[in-house]
């Protein structure tokens, strides 16, 4: 594919994306429960858009060429695991379609959870953030609805939304312009979650919602290490995502890393990355069962965990040397516990 002049390569969908999307659609058509779910979500999106719930429908407030031009000099190197047609959208999260339809799609998917659907889930997840938090960092913030909910719940806290897609940042600033704005307490950080460029021991809480299932195993590990690095000693991590089996069973919205996700064990993963006091919270779910599927249509798990009071991931409580290696925050010094 020829790239038009002055257009960054990340704005151009890789040539294989349409073929991948076509294959995913055929797989859904061969699986009646998956096709039923896909059609149901699409119908809900259409209806919610007609009802005026889509903040970007017929919107003329975004000058896309102008806004995207502000990101042309970005130095982010988008990794292969990210350059995928997530949810069967060409160019995935690096697209206007994904950015402007994300909220209404999420509202459609999580309809059964409650009156406010996914926006209600965002509010519900704020309860896991410690009340004393002065700095909250959200990884993979997308259109900003998650960190916006945090900012409204904790108006005296600084909330940083780490997001690498310019499209999502542009859309998020519009649909949450009451709080992601000059004078608001929520700010976007244009960066990959695994390289957020924030200081060590910086945040009271780090939230990771619906991100890790869209990552390679290596990226999952790097993101978790980055969360550990920027958390203050004693800081809180809140990890929320889709149950593993749910992601694998449904077809129609392409998920490139679903097979790796099937093997993911949240509690073991967090322990291996140095977190302590790991708690599995109550599953968030709806009440309606989907035909042919053993679980509800819209479940989410949440784990909370703490960084220890040391600068070492190995959690040693003796005066022995750090076992974490040269990348540890303590730089090889002895544990301070």
C-alpha positions as CSV (number, residue, x, y, z in Angstrom):
1,X,0.0,0.0,0.0
2,X,1.3,3.4,-1.0
3,X,1.4,5.9,1.9
4,X,0.1,9.4,1.0
5,X,2.6,12.2,1.4
6,X,2.8,13.7,4.9
7,X,0.6,11.0,6.4
8,X,2.3,9.0,9.2
9,X,2.4,5.3,8.6
10,X,0.5,4.6,11.8
11,X,-2.6,6.2,10.2
12,X,-2.5,3.6,7.4
13,X,-4.2,0.2,8.0
14,X,-1.9,-2.8,7.3
15,X,-2.9,-4.5,4.1
16,X,-3.8,-7.8,5.8
17,X,-6.4,-6.3,8.1
18,X,-9.4,-6.7,5.8
19,X,-8.6,-10.4,5.2
20,X,-8.3,-11.0,9.0
21,X,-11.7,-9.3,9.6
22,X,-13.3,-11.4,6.8
23,X,-12.0,-14.6,8.4
24,X,-13.4,-13.6,11.8
25,X,-16.8,-12.9,10.3
26,X,-16.9,-16.3,8.7
27,X,-16.0,-17.9,12.0
28,X,-18.9,-16.0,13.7
29,X,-21.3,-17.1,11.0
30,X,-20.4,-20.7,11.6
31,X,-21.1,-20.3,15.4
32,X,-24.8,-19.4,16.1
33,X,-24.3,-18.2,19.7
34,X,-21.4,-15.9,18.5
35,X,-23.4,-14.6,15.6
36,X,-26.4,-14.0,17.8
37,X,-24.2,-12.0,20.2
38,X,-22.5,-10.0,17.4
39,X,-25.9,-9.1,15.8
40,X,-27.3,-8.2,19.3
41,X,-24.5,-5.8,20.0
42,X,-24.7,-4.2,16.5
43,X,-28.5,-3.7,16.9
44,X,-27.9,-2.1,20.3
45,X,-25.3,0.2,18.9
46,X,-27.7,1.4,16.2
47,X,-30.5,1.9,18.7
48,X,-28.4,3.7,21.2
49,X,-27.1,6.0,18.5
50,X,-30.7,6.8,17.4
51,X,-31.5,7.5,21.0
52,X,-28.7,10.2,21.1
53,X,-26.4,8.2,23.4
54,X,-23.4,8.4,20.9
55,X,-21.5,11.5,21.8
56,X,-19.9,11.7,18.4
57,X,-22.9,10.9,16.2
58,X,-23.2,13.7,13.6
59,X,-20.6,15.6,15.6
60,X,-18.8,18.4,13.7
61,X,-16.8,19.4,16.8
62,X,-13.6,17.5,15.8
63,X,-11.4,18.9,13.1
64,X,-9.6,15.5,12.5
65,X,-6.8,16.7,10.2
66,X,-5.9,19.5,12.6
67,X,-6.0,17.4,15.7
68,X,-4.1,14.5,14.2
69,X,-1.4,16.9,12.9
70,X,-0.5,17.6,16.5
71,X,0.6,14.0,16.8
72,X,2.6,13.8,13.6
73,X,6.0,14.1,15.4
74,X,5.3,11.4,17.9
75,X,8.2,9.1,18.6
76,X,6.1,6.2,19.7
77,X,7.0,3.0,17.8
78,X,3.8,1.0,17.8
79,X,4.6,-2.7,18.4
80,X,3.2,-5.5,16.3
81,X,0.9,-6.8,19.0
82,X,-0.9,-3.4,18.9
83,X,-1.1,-3.0,15.1
84,X,-4.0,-5.3,14.9
85,X,-7.6,-4.9,13.7
86,X,-9.1,-5.1,17.2
87,X,-12.8,-5.8,17.3
88,X,-12.8,-6.2,13.5
89,X,-12.0,-2.5,12.8
90,X,-9.3,-1.8,10.2
91,X,-6.3,-0.3,11.9
92,X,-7.8,-1.2,15.3
93,X,-7.4,1.5,17.9
94,X,-5.5,3.7,15.5
95,X,-8.7,4.7,13.7
96,X,-11.5,7.3,13.9
97,X,-14.2,4.6,13.8
98,X,-12.9,2.8,16.9
99,X,-12.4,6.0,18.8
100,X,-15.8,7.6,18.1
101,X,-17.8,4.4,18.5
102,X,-16.1,3.0,21.6
103,X,-18.4,4.4,24.2
104,X,-21.6,3.5,22.5
105,X,-20.2,0.0,21.8
106,X,-19.2,-0.5,25.4
107,X,-22.6,0.7,26.5
108,X,-24.2,-1.9,24.2
109,X,-22.0,-4.8,25.4
110,X,-22.6,-4.2,29.1
111,X,-26.3,-3.3,28.9
112,X,-27.4,-6.0,31.4
113,X,-25.0,-4.9,34.1
114,X,-27.2,-2.0,35.2
115,X,-29.0,1.2,34.3
116,X,-25.8,3.1,33.4
117,X,-24.2,0.1,31.6
118,X,-20.5,0.4,31.1
119,X,-20.4,4.0,32.4
120,X,-21.9,2.5,35.6
121,X,-19.1,0.0,35.7
122,X,-16.5,2.8,35.4
123,X,-18.1,4.5,38.5
124,X,-18.2,1.1,40.4
125,X,-14.5,0.5,39.8
126,X,-13.5,3.8,41.5
127,X,-14.4,2.2,44.9
128,X,-11.1,0.1,44.8
129,X,-8.9,3.2,44.6
130,X,-7.7,4.3,48.1
131,X,-9.5,7.4,49.4
132,X,-6.2,9.1,50.2
133,X,-4.9,8.8,46.7
134,X,-3.3,12.0,45.4
135,X,-2.0,10.6,42.1
136,X,-3.9,8.0,40.1
137,X,-2.6,6.6,36.8
138,X,-4.7,4.7,34.4
139,X,-3.1,2.5,31.7
140,X,-4.7,2.0,28.3
141,X,-7.3,4.7,28.9
142,X,-8.9,4.7,25.5
143,X,-11.6,7.2,25.2
144,X,-11.1,8.4,28.8
145,X,-14.3,7.2,30.4
146,X,-12.4,5.3,33.1
147,X,-10.1,8.0,34.2
148,X,-12.8,10.6,33.9
149,X,-14.9,8.6,36.4
150,X,-11.9,8.5,38.7
151,X,-11.4,12.3,38.4
152,X,-15.0,13.0,39.2
153,X,-14.9,10.7,42.3
154,X,-11.6,12.1,43.5
155,X,-11.6,15.8,42.5
156,X,-8.5,16.6,44.6
157,X,-6.4,13.9,43.0
158,X,-4.3,14.2,39.8
159,X,-5.5,11.6,37.3
160,X,-3.2,10.7,34.4
161,X,-4.6,8.7,31.5
162,X,-1.9,6.9,29.7
163,X,-3.0,6.2,26.1
164,X,-1.0,5.7,22.9
165,X,-3.7,6.2,20.2
166,X,-4.1,9.8,19.1
167,X,-7.6,9.0,17.9
168,X,-8.7,7.8,21.3
169,X,-7.2,10.9,23.0
170,X,-8.9,13.2,20.6
171,X,-12.3,11.5,21.0
172,X,-11.8,11.3,24.8
173,X,-11.2,15.0,25.2
174,X,-14.4,15.7,23.4
175,X,-16.7,13.3,25.2
176,X,-15.2,14.1,28.7
177,X,-14.5,17.8,28.1
178,X,-15.9,18.7,31.5
179,X,-12.9,17.1,33.2
180,X,-10.2,16.3,30.6
181,X,-9.6,19.9,29.9
182,X,-7.5,22.9,31.0
183,X,-8.3,23.3,34.7
184,X,-9.6,19.7,35.0
185,X,-7.9,17.1,37.2
186,X,-7.6,14.5,34.4
187,X,-4.8,14.7,31.8
188,X,-3.8,12.5,29.0
189,X,-0.3,11.1,28.7
190,X,0.5,10.1,25.1
191,X,2.6,7.0,25.6
192,X,2.5,3.2,25.6
193,X,1.5,1.7,28.9
194,X,4.8,-0.3,29.0
195,X,6.8,2.9,28.5
196,X,4.8,5.7,30.2
197,X,7.8,7.9,31.0
198,X,6.4,8.7,34.5
199,X,8.8,8.8,37.5
200,X,9.5,5.9,39.9
201,X,7.4,5.7,43.1
202,X,5.0,8.3,41.7
203,X,1.4,7.0,41.9
204,X,-0.8,6.1,44.8
205,X,-2.9,3.8,42.6
206,X,-2.6,2.4,39.1
207,X,-5.7,1.1,37.3
208,X,-5.6,-1.3,34.3
209,X,-9.0,-2.0,32.8
210,X,-9.7,-4.1,29.7
211,X,-6.1,-3.7,28.5
212,X,-4.1,-6.9,29.2
213,X,-6.3,-9.2,27.1
214,X,-5.3,-7.1,24.0
215,X,-1.6,-7.6,24.7
216,X,1.0,-10.2,23.9
217,X,2.4,-12.1,26.9
218,X,5.6,-10.0,26.8
219,X,3.6,-6.8,26.7
220,X,1.5,-7.9,29.7
221,X,4.7,-8.5,31.7
222,X,6.2,-5.2,30.6
223,X,3.0,-3.3,31.5
224,X,2.8,-4.9,34.9
225,X,6.5,-4.1,35.6
226,X,5.8,-0.5,34.6
227,X,2.9,-0.3,37.0
228,X,5.1,-1.7,39.8
229,X,7.8,0.8,38.9
230,X,5.7,4.0,39.1
231,X,3.7,2.9,42.2
232,X,4.7,4.3,45.5
233,X,5.7,1.8,48.1
234,X,2.4,0.5,49.5
235,X,0.5,1.7,46.4
236,X,-2.5,-0.1,45.0
237,X,-3.0,-1.8,41.6
238,X,-6.5,-2.5,40.3
239,X,-6.7,-5.0,37.4
240,X,-10.0,-5.4,35.7
241,X,-10.6,-7.5,32.5
242,X,-12.7,-10.1,30.7
243,X,-12.8,-13.6,32.0
244,X,-10.6,-15.8,29.9
245,X,-13.2,-18.3,28.6
246,X,-15.6,-15.6,27.7
247,X,-13.1,-14.0,25.3
248,X,-12.3,-17.3,23.5
249,X,-15.9,-18.5,23.0
250,X,-17.4,-15.5,21.2
251,X,-16.5,-14.8,17.6
252,X,-17.3,-11.8,15.4
253,X,-15.2,-9.0,17.1
254,X,-11.6,-9.9,16.3
255,X,-9.4,-10.5,19.4
256,X,-5.8,-11.3,18.2
257,X,-4.5,-12.5,21.6
258,X,-7.4,-14.6,22.9
259,X,-5.5,-17.9,22.9
260,X,-2.7,-16.4,25.0
261,X,-5.4,-14.9,27.3
262,X,-6.9,-18.3,27.9
263,X,-3.8,-19.3,29.7
264,X,-3.6,-16.1,31.8
265,X,-3.8,-16.6,35.6
266,X,-4.2,-13.1,37.2
267,X,-3.3,-14.0,40.8
268,X,-0.1,-15.9,39.8
269,X,0.8,-13.2,37.3
270,X,0.6,-10.4,39.9
271,X,2.5,-12.5,42.4
272,X,5.3,-13.2,39.9
273,X,5.6,-9.5,39.3
274,X,6.2,-8.7,43.0
275,X,2.7,-7.7,44.2
276,X,1.4,-8.7,47.6
277,X,-2.0,-8.7,49.3
278,X,-3.7,-9.9,46.1
279,X,-7.5,-10.1,46.4
280,X,-10.0,-11.4,43.9
281,X,-13.0,-9.1,44.0
282,X,-16.6,-10.1,43.1
283,X,-17.2,-10.7,39.4
284,X,-19.2,-7.9,37.7
285,X,-21.9,-9.5,35.6
286,X,-25.3,-9.1,34.1
287,X,-28.4,-11.2,34.7
288,X,-29.2,-12.5,31.2
289,X,-27.7,-15.7,30.0
290,X,-26.7,-16.1,26.4
291,X,-27.9,-19.1,24.6
292,X,-25.2,-21.7,24.2
293,X,-22.8,-20.1,26.7
294,X,-22.3,-21.1,30.3
295,X,-21.7,-17.6,31.7
296,X,-23.4,-14.2,31.4
297,X,-22.8,-12.1,28.3
298,X,-20.8,-9.3,30.0
299,X,-18.6,-10.4,32.9
300,X,-15.6,-8.7,34.3
301,X,-13.1,-9.8,36.9
302,X,-11.2,-7.5,39.2
303,X,-8.1,-8.1,41.3
304,X,-6.5,-5.7,43.7
305,X,-2.9,-5.9,44.9
306,X,-0.3,-3.8,46.7
307,X,3.2,-2.9,46.0
308,X,5.4,-3.8,49.0
309,X,6.9,-1.1,51.2
310,X,10.3,-1.7,49.6
311,X,11.9,-0.7,46.3
312,X,12.4,-4.4,45.5
313,X,10.0,-6.7,43.6
314,X,11.5,-9.8,45.3
315,X,9.8,-8.7,48.6
316,X,12.7,-9.8,50.7
317,X,12.3,-9.0,54.4
318,X,15.9,-9.6,55.3
319,X,19.1,-7.7,54.7
320,X,20.1,-9.9,51.8
321,X,20.9,-8.3,48.4
322,X,18.1,-7.6,46.0
323,X,17.2,-10.6,43.8
324,X,15.3,-8.7,41.2
325,X,18.1,-7.9,38.9
326,X,19.5,-4.6,37.4
327,X,16.1,-3.2,36.4
328,X,14.9,-3.0,40.0
329,X,14.2,0.5,41.4
330,X,16.6,-0.1,44.2
331,X,19.5,-0.5,41.8
332,X,20.8,-3.5,43.6
333,X,20.7,-2.0,47.1
334,X,19.7,-4.1,50.1
335,X,16.1,-4.3,51.0
336,X,15.0,-1.4,53.3
337,X,12.5,-3.6,55.3
